[in-house]
């Protein structure tokens, strides 16, 4: 049968789109017998369902008429004020008019692409980097340039005048990186903001996991350090990992001129983020709710991470190296050179275990095909141990091949 002639009417941009590798893998992992370390889903055990239900009830009872009405593009004013206050508590002097509420930080990535990228614009990314950001930016057809990284993350000293020349921004994930799980240390954060200030290179700081620290000491944000150093920092935050992703609620903190442009873009995108959700989340956050809620989520993730690291030490061969995250949801594994984790995945799926091969996370550089990402948060302990044992066996076999 002939294919419909539709592609002739699709834009060139749309024709270039491909499905994310992760989405394809997730289809397979929906089978209940599969032990999946592939998804990046937060644990539903951390969703404060009762609190959110009560918050929606309170908002609808007391202010239903406002909650169900259109609202300002910038977001619900008390929630913007909450974010600004939260930033100040974390050491960055922010005012509410520097905050834009968005429908998940993924929407902010899409809008920032539209704001900064022309076809062919240079965009600096870590290699590897968050796949969802690479996908969003790709729609605007940038030239990705990889910033060198090592076992401690991004190497700021590698950002010189030549690398920064003409670049629109650098996209960085300083805390419990997706996919590597690595955290940028204070000296590197400082060096990064100083270099970006010197070269006039804006920084997009994406920090969905910062509040999920379960080891080590919290570090200042690039926003806080950057403002002190005279760098332009656009910081993305989200309620997806501290409350629940189904709320689709996140925020951008940026200088007012950038917020003003983003407001125009957001207006054209969806007018504003759901009023009732913003009001309910603001209600749910009352009385310092996160101070009581987050320790439970952190403890859960710490335990889960520990099970996986323990099982990896037991079952993985010496040829494998992996990161030891201080927070967040991911462990990044580097296998012996020559092993292709795409092929390993096929073998793993045949044994009902899944992970994400590392290659799709690389842009602007040759992908490292011997890498993979493991997520430990949603799989129960016995299945973590069983799944890691299978992976260990397959890796040993690939080593021997
Ligand atoms: N940035 C990173 C690094 C992420 O891992 C995610 C979620 N997987 C997002 C942004 C998007 O999160 P949300 O849209 O739910 O805020």
Boltz pocket constraint, residues with backbone or C-beta under 6 A from the ligand:
constraints:
  - pocket:
      binder: B
      contacts: [[A, 40], [A, 103], [A, 104], [A, 105], [A, 106], [A, 107], [A, 130], [A, 132], [A, 173], [A, 178], [A, 206], [A, 208], [A, 237], [A, 238], [A, 239], [A, 240], [A, 245], [A, 248], [A, 249], [A, 250]]
      max_distance: 6.0
